[in-house]
Amino acid sequence: MELQEYQTLLNQIKSTIHQAQVRATLAVNSEGIILYWQIGEMIAKKQANEGWSAKVIPRLSADLKNEFSEQKGYSERNLSRMLTFFNEYPDMAILPQAVAKLPWGHNILLIQKIKDTDTRLWYAQQCLENGWGRETLDWQIKNQLHLRQNKAISNFGTTLPQPQSDLAQQTLKDPYLFDFLTLDTQYREKDIENQLIKHVSKFLLELGKGFAFMGQQYHLTIADNDYYLDLLFYHTRLRCYVVIELKNTKFKPEYAGKLNFYLSAVDSLVKMPDDNPTIGLLLCKEKNNLEVEFSLRDMSKPIGVSEYIVTPNLPDNLKSSLPTIEEIEEQLKENDN
């Protein structure tokens, strides 16, 4: 057997094992979440039917820890959380699938931070789709992602076929928050661009899942003239290139015209036959929505326009993926502190 063929086989087996581990971990996680729900239900029913007060929880905690000394998760605080969890989702038959798949720590954070059930479930689903860790989830909630997602003005409805137009619209936000940039009071577009590349992992987190960085000041030659795209990405879900242009000013109609030109160039010079049409995203310090709508109305290429905000709030410890198998197991146990 050739070395390359053996390596391919080995990689396939490793991938299959890893996928099986993830499925098993999610199954264990779901069982743990259901167990906590059941414990919360039993406590709630005793309180409702027998008039038991919250004083029963310390006693339960002590007895459960004595009986299951090898397990964690039965602290007074965690038992109180189980009761809250049941009260938030009182019908197991409609316990949201996303909630059951999330680690316990994620669920507690969602309950603590978000009171509206629909909004909470939206974030739960986003966690699964984007692989957010708990710190990332906390940051997204604080920055009200649900109010920014799918808010950019675009012409996708007239320039892209369904369902790609809807999916493309869902990938954009307005405004984008560049909390991680460290800029002087007077900064140029080039300064923003360099900072975004310096902190590319946090930039990709704000862009959302699916963006793969292809280059800064991406060079194109057209009719013996040199042109440079601010930032070029490839979106793995949309299967298309995404050109991002940065403007340190208010939106102007001519910006859309230049970006339209760039998209035509990328479609002709970079795009492969099986790629979808290239999409443009214009990021400005501010915009007038009516001006943007008029500017995009007759454009032939798909373009979205959003504002961006620079503030110094992004934590350094954000994680862009769900916990590892070990971390999920540890969260299910929940320490007794």
LINWO-V32809 format. One line per field, one symbol per residue. phi: phi as a letter, one per 20 degrees, with the letter a starting at -180 (. if undefined). psi: psi as a letter, one per 20 degrees, with the letter a starting at -180 (. if undefined). Layout:
# LINWO-V32809
phi->???
psi->???
This chain:
# LINWO-V32809
phi->.fgfffffffffffffffffffffffffffffffgfffffffffffffedmfeffffgfgfffffffdfeddodfgffffffffgfffcfdffdggffffeeggffffffffecefffffffffffgffdmfffffggfffgelgfedfmdfebdgfddcffeffffffffecbeeddfefdcfgecdgfffgfffffdffffffffofoedfdrdlfecdclmdeccegbcccdfeflbfcedddcebfgcgffffffgfffffffeddgegeefgfddcddcfbbdfffffffegdfedfcdcceccdbecffedfddbfgfgfffffffflfef
psi->pqgggghggghggggggghhggghghgggghgghghggghgggghhhghikqaiihghgggghghhhmhiqrjkrgghhhhggggghhmiohhjophgghiqqghgggggghhphpgghghghghhgghilprhhgggghghjlhhihpkiqprkhhiiqrqjhgggghhiqrorqomhiqnqrgoqrhhggghhhhhlhhhghghhrqippphqqlppqpoljqpqopgpprpohgilrqopppppkrqpqhhghgghggghhghhhhgprhjqrqqqqooorhrqohgggghhigjqiqopqprrqpoqmipqikqpjqqqrgghghhhhhorj.
